[in-house]
Amino acid sequence: MGSDGYCKIADFRLSKLGLFRHCKARTRCGTLFCMAPEIVKNLPYGQGVDWWAVGVMLFETLTGEPPFYYDEGKDSDDTDTQKLNKKILDDEVDIPEDMSLAATSIVMKLLMKNPKQ
């Protein structure tokens, strides 16, 4: 939080200049919990991955938990990265019952697994 009272997003180490609507990147990078499905699948991606990350941050801000995580006691013997990748690709977002309709709507729109949507 800045001295002006506004929230700041400050991790721009992985910023890519010149990535417009028609441009695609292929670098697999970022925070595991925030990776969009197209990054997990090693597909070319555009600005949609940033909207996905906003959806992840919004969900975590509203609930205190990331939308995709794994339970070490319940999940298979895959590595941590494999477990999380599987959750991102296969699981639906579990929206808490007390989340408002407006918040649910925006989170679900930001966390669409099909980048064309």
N, C-alpha and C positions, 0 to 999 in steps of 0.2 A: 504494500500500500504506500503510495506516495504521500508526501507532506501535504499535497492538495486534496487528499481524501479519495483519489481515484486509484483503482486497481491497475497494476502494471504487469504486462507480460514481457519478460525480459530475456528469455533464452533464445537468442537469435544466432547461435553458433551454427545452426543447420539451415540457415536461410539460403535461398537460391534466387538470385536476381534473374529477371527476364523470363520467368515462368508464367506465361500468359495462357489464355484458354486453349490455344492450339498446341502449345508446347508440352512436352512430357519429360519427366525425369525417371531415372531407373535406380538411383542410389538407395540402398536399404539402410536407413538410418532413422534415428529418433528414439523416443522413450517407448519401451515395449508396450506398456499399457495404453499408449495413445496411437499405436500404429493402425492405420486403416487396412482393410482387407486386401486392397491392391498392393500395398507394400509387403504385407505378409506373404502374398502369392508371388512376389517378385515380378509384378506386371508394371508396365510404364504407368506413371500417374501424373496428375495435374493438381490444380488448386483444390480439388475436392478433399484431398487428404488433410488440408488445413481446416476445412469445415468439420471433418470427422473429429479432429483433435479438439476443436471448440466444443463439440458435443460431448466428448469424454470429460473435458474439464467442467462443463456445465453440470453434467450428471454427478460428478464427484463433489462439486460444490453444493449441490442440493441434497445429496444423500450421505456424504462422508465416505463413500466407497466408489471405486472405479466400476464402470459397467461390466467389464470383463476381468475376471480374476479366477484363480483356481484354489481349491481347498486341498492342501497337501495331504490330508488324511483320507480324502475321498477319491482323488483322481489317480489315474494309472501311473506306471513307472516311467513315463516320458520325462525328458528334461523340463526344467521350468519354462524355457522358451517354447518348447513344443506344446506344453500344456496351454500356455497363454495363446499361442497362435491358433490352436484348435478351438479355443473358446471364442476368439474374435471371428473366426470363419464360420463356426457352426451354431453357436448359442444365440438365442434372442436376448434382448435387453430385458431384465427383470425390473419392471417399473414398480416402485412401492405404491401401495394403495393410497397413501396420503399425499402423493404428488399431484399438484393441480393439473387440470386438463390442459391449460396453456403450456405449462412446463413439459408435460408429457408429449404434447404435440411437437414442440421445437426439438426436444431431445430425439424423438423418433425420426424426425426429418433429417437431423444432422447425422444420425448413426445408421443411415441406410447402407446396406452392404453392397449394393450395386452402384458403382460410381457413376453410371449413366443417369441414375435417378437423382 
